[in-house]
Amino acid sequence: MKLKEEFIKLLEEDKDFRYLVAGILGYRDILERLEEHDRKFNEILKKLEEHTRILSEHTKRLEEHDRKFNEILKKLDEHTRIL
């Protein structure tokens, strides 16, 4: 029973040992691919955050342009009435 307990402890605590066992069982490639997918996913999340920030800035700028445009339309309407 001691060997089994040591084996389980190594699996729980030693990442390299886990990969070695997983490789023997044919899972190493799958685990490495999952880690690569996690890395790429995190990169995509960073890009999404940046795009969200840029979109927010553009939205604010568009709102400001819209406000100014409405002011101009109002002034134009006032001048049109005067004429």
N, CA, C and O of each residue as an XYZ file, in Angstrom:
332
protein
N       0.820     -1.192      0.000
C       0.000      0.000      0.000
C       0.864      1.255      0.000
O       0.440      2.285     -0.526
N       2.052      1.199      0.570
C       2.928      2.357      0.640
C       3.310      2.838     -0.761
O       3.341      4.046     -0.997
N       3.596      1.944     -1.682
C       3.964      2.317     -3.043
C       2.822      3.084     -3.709
O       3.045      4.092     -4.379
N       1.613      2.597     -3.517
C       0.442      3.256     -4.094
C       0.293      4.674     -3.531
O       0.014      5.612     -4.279
N       0.477      4.830     -2.230
C       0.364      6.147     -1.598
C       1.440      7.103     -2.109
O       1.170      8.278     -2.352
N       2.660      6.592     -2.269
C       3.746      7.424     -2.789
C       3.468      7.835     -4.233
O       3.721      8.973     -4.629
N       2.947      6.896     -5.003
C       2.609      7.171     -6.398
C       1.546      8.276     -6.483
O       1.673      9.206     -7.279
N       0.517      8.166     -5.670
C      -0.556      9.168     -5.653
C      -0.014     10.521     -5.199
O      -0.379     11.557     -5.754
N       0.857     10.509     -4.192
C       1.441     11.757     -3.698
C       2.260     12.433     -4.799
O       2.175     13.646     -4.989
N       3.055     11.638     -5.523
C       3.833     12.192     -6.630
C       2.919     12.771     -7.710
O       3.199     13.839     -8.256
N       1.846     12.080     -8.013
C       0.898     12.581     -9.011
C       0.306     13.922     -8.583
O       0.120     14.815     -9.409
N       0.014     14.059     -7.307
C      -0.601     15.281     -6.791
C       0.384     16.446     -6.714
O       0.000     17.594     -6.936
N       1.644     16.161     -6.403
C       2.592     17.222     -6.073
C       3.636     17.524     -7.144
O       4.226     18.604     -7.132
N       3.874     16.610     -8.056
C       4.979     16.766     -9.006
C       4.437     16.856    -10.437
O       4.023     15.858    -11.027
N       4.451     18.062    -10.968
C       3.904     18.290    -12.310
C       4.657     17.482    -13.368
O       4.035     16.894    -14.252
N       5.983     17.446    -13.286
C       6.771     16.687    -14.261
C       6.436     15.200    -14.205
O       6.334     14.538    -15.238
N       6.266     14.686    -13.001
C       5.908     13.274    -12.842
C       4.532     13.004    -13.449
O       4.322     11.986    -14.109
N       3.597     13.930    -13.217
C       2.251     13.785    -13.803
C       2.344     13.711    -15.318
O       1.693     12.878    -15.949
N       3.169     14.603    -15.906
C       3.315     14.599    -17.360
C       3.977     13.317    -17.858
O       3.626     12.794    -18.916
N       4.929     12.823    -17.091
C       5.578     11.575    -17.466
C       4.565     10.440    -17.505
O       4.510      9.678    -18.470
N       3.765     10.333    -16.451
C       2.736      9.285    -16.394
C       1.704      9.506    -17.496
O       1.288      8.562    -18.168
N       1.297     10.759    -17.675
C       0.315     11.064    -18.718
C       0.870     10.697    -20.089
O       0.145     10.184    -20.942
N       2.161     10.963    -20.300
C       2.790     10.611    -21.568
C       2.775      9.119    -21.804
O       2.492      8.654    -22.908
N       3.080      8.378    -20.766
C       3.047      6.918    -20.875
C       1.637      6.452    -21.217
O       1.449      5.505    -21.980
N       0.657      7.129    -20.644
C      -0.735      6.770    -20.908
C      -1.261      7.398    -22.206
O      -2.386      7.116    -22.619
N      -0.455      8.241    -22.843
C      -0.865      8.865    -24.096
C      -1.588     10.186    -23.929
O      -2.149     10.707    -24.894
N      -1.587     10.741    -22.721
C      -2.308     11.979    -22.468
C      -1.422     13.220    -22.526
O      -1.929     14.341    -22.539
N      -0.136     13.035    -22.559
C       0.766     14.188    -22.508
C       0.480     15.181    -23.635
O       0.387     16.386    -23.402
N       0.344     14.667    -24.850
C       0.065     15.560    -25.978
C      -1.229     16.330    -25.769
O      -1.311     17.520    -26.076
N      -2.229     15.653    -25.250
C      -3.516     16.304    -25.003
C      -3.348     17.403    -23.959
O      -3.866     18.506    -24.133
N      -2.636     17.112    -22.887
C      -2.423     18.106    -21.834
C      -1.634     19.308    -22.352
O      -1.950     20.452    -22.025
N      -0.613     19.044    -23.158
C       0.180     20.142    -23.710
C      -0.667     20.997    -24.652
O      -0.544     22.221    -24.665
N      -1.517     20.354    -25.431
C      -2.390     21.103    -26.333
C      -3.399     21.928    -25.538
O      -3.715     23.055    -25.918
N      -3.901     21.375    -24.445
C      -4.826     22.140    -23.602
C      -4.136     23.366    -23.006
O      -4.726     24.444    -22.939
N      -2.895     23.197    -22.578
C      -2.143     24.338    -22.050
C      -1.928     25.396    -23.128
O      -2.021     26.593    -22.856
N      -1.641     24.955    -24.352
C      -1.466     25.890    -25.466
C      -2.774     26.624    -25.756
O      -2.770     27.826    -26.022
N      -3.879     25.907    -25.705
C      -5.185     26.542    -25.914
C      -5.468     27.561    -24.808
O      -6.001     28.637    -25.080
N      -5.120     27.235    -23.587
C      -5.295     28.180    -22.477
C      -4.472     29.447    -22.717
O      -4.949     30.561    -22.501
N      -3.243     29.260    -23.162
C      -2.369     30.405    -23.431
C      -2.976     31.290    -24.524
O      -3.051     32.511    -24.379
N      -3.403     30.661    -25.610
C      -4.000     31.426    -26.709
C      -5.293     32.101    -26.266
O      -5.562     33.241    -26.646
N      -6.084     31.409    -25.474
C      -7.342     31.977    -24.983
C      -7.072     33.222    -24.147
O      -7.780     34.222    -24.264
N      -6.051     33.156    -23.306
C      -5.690     34.318    -22.484
C      -5.219     35.487    -23.347
O      -5.501     36.644    -23.034
N      -4.497     35.185    -24.439
C      -4.092     36.241    -25.366
C      -5.322     36.887    -26.003
O      -5.391     38.108    -26.143
N      -6.283     36.059    -26.385
C      -7.516     36.569    -26.987
C      -8.273     37.440    -25.990
O      -8.816     38.480    -26.360
N      -8.310     37.022    -24.735
C      -8.980     37.830    -23.711
C      -8.326     39.201    -23.570
O      -9.017     40.210    -23.425
N      -6.990     39.238    -23.612
C      -6.283     40.519    -23.525
C      -6.646     41.409    -24.708
O      -6.893     42.604    -24.547
N      -6.674     40.808    -25.906
C      -7.034     41.587    -27.091
C      -8.477     42.070    -26.993
O      -8.780     43.200    -27.377
N      -9.359     41.231    -26.489
C     -10.760     41.618    -26.328
C     -10.889     42.789    -25.359
O     -11.665     43.715    -25.599
N     -10.136     42.750    -24.274
C     -10.158     43.864    -23.321
C      -9.700     45.159    -23.990
O     -10.288     46.218    -23.771
N      -8.652     45.070    -24.802
C      -8.147     46.255    -25.508
C      -9.190     46.767    -26.499
O      -9.424     47.973    -26.588
N      -9.813     45.861    -27.237
C     -10.846     46.267    -28.197
C     -12.041     46.891    -27.479
O     -12.637     47.850    -27.971
N     -12.383     46.350    -26.332
C     -13.488     46.899    -25.544
C     -13.160     48.315    -25.084
O     -14.013     49.201    -25.115
N     -11.924     48.517    -24.661
C     -11.485     49.854    -24.236
C     -11.561     50.835    -25.404
O     -12.061     51.951    -25.256
N     -11.065     50.414    -26.557
C     -11.082     51.281    -27.742
C     -12.523     51.584    -28.158
O     -12.847     52.721    -28.501
N     -13.377     50.573    -28.126
C     -14.787     50.777    -28.475
C     -15.435     51.789    -27.537
O     -16.209     52.641    -27.973
N     -15.122     51.693    -26.274
C     -15.666     52.633    -25.296
C     -15.214     54.059    -25.603
O     -16.011     54.995    -25.539
N     -13.941     54.220    -25.935
C     -13.420     55.544    -26.291
C     -14.123     56.084    -27.532
O     -14.506     57.253    -27.578
N     -14.287     55.233    -28.528
C     -14.952     55.667    -29.764
C     -16.411     56.033    -29.501
O     -16.931     56.993    -30.070
N     -17.052     55.276    -28.653
C     -18.448     55.565    -28.315
C     -18.559     56.932    -27.654
O     -19.451     57.715    -27.981
N     -17.660     57.215    -26.731
C     -17.667     58.528    -26.071
C     -17.441     59.650    -27.080
O     -18.106     60.685    -27.032
N     -16.501     59.435    -27.988
C     -16.217     60.461    -28.995
C     -17.413     60.663    -29.920
O     -17.743     61.793    -30.276
N     -18.055     59.574    -30.304
C     -19.238     59.689    -31.157
C     -20.369     60.418    -30.438
O     -21.078     61.224    -31.041
N     -20.533     60.135    -29.170
C     -21.566     60.833    -28.398
C     -21.284     62.329    -28.343
O     -22.204     63.140    -28.449
N     -20.021     62.694    -28.178
C     -19.642     64.108    -28.152
C     -19.887     64.754    -29.521
O     -20.401     65.870    -29.597
N     -19.525     64.064    -30.586
C     -19.784     64.582    -31.931
C     -21.286     64.730    -32.176
O     -21.736     65.704    -32.779
N     -22.035     63.768    -31.708
C     -23.490     63.822    -31.858
C     -24.063     65.028    -31.111
O     -24.943     65.720    -31.622
N     -23.569     65.269    -29.924
C     -24.014     66.417    -29.132
C     -23.695     67.729    -29.859
O     -24.545     68.615    -29.955
N     -22.473     67.843    -30.365
C     -22.076     69.053    -31.092
C     -22.899     69.220    -32.370
O     -23.306     70.329    -32.717
N     -23.133     68.130    -33.047
C     -23.926     68.178    -34.274
C     -25.339     68.676    -33.984
O     -25.884     69.491    -34.729
N     -25.920     68.185    -32.908
C     -27.267     68.636    -32.533
C     -27.279     70.120    -32.171
O     -28.247     70.819    -32.468
N     -26.227     70.599    -31.542
C     -26.123     72.034    -31.247
C     -26.073     72.844    -32.542
O     -26.728     73.879    -32.667
N     -25.302     72.366    -33.483
C     -25.191     73.054    -34.772
C     -26.541     73.058    -35.489
O     -26.947     74.073    -36.055
N     -27.223     71.932    -35.461
C     -28.550     71.872    -36.087
C     -29.518     72.851    -35.430
O     -30.318     73.496    -36.108
N     -29.441     72.954    -34.140
C     -30.310     73.880    -33.409
C     -30.018     75.322    -33.820
O     -30.938     76.101    -34.071
N     -28.731     75.671    -33.888
C     -28.353     77.020    -34.307
C     -28.774     77.279    -35.752
O     -29.250     78.365    -36.081
N     -28.601     76.295    -36.593
C     -29.002     76.427    -37.991
C     -30.506     76.660    -38.090
O     -30.966     77.494    -38.870
N     -31.254     75.926    -37.301
C     -32.710     76.098    -37.284
C     -33.077     77.510    -36.821
O     -33.976     78.132    -37.385
N     -32.392     78.012    -35.807
C     -32.649     79.367    -35.310
C     -32.337     80.405    -36.385
O     -33.098     81.354    -36.574
N     -31.240     80.228    -37.076
C     -30.872     81.166    -38.138
C     -31.844     81.077    -39.316
O     -32.153     82.083    -39.954
N     -32.305     79.899    -39.586
C     -33.265     79.717    -40.674
C     -34.569     80.438    -40.358
O     -35.175     81.037    -41.247
N     -34.999     80.389    -39.132
C     -36.224     81.084    -38.722
C     -36.060     82.601    -38.822
O     -36.995     83.314    -39.187
N     -34.882     83.073    -38.500
C     -34.618     84.510    -38.565
C     -34.689     84.991    -40.014
O     -35.197     86.077    -40.297
N     -34.180     84.177    -40.912
C     -34.178     84.566    -42.329
C     -35.571     84.396    -42.862
O     -35.818     84.662    -44.038
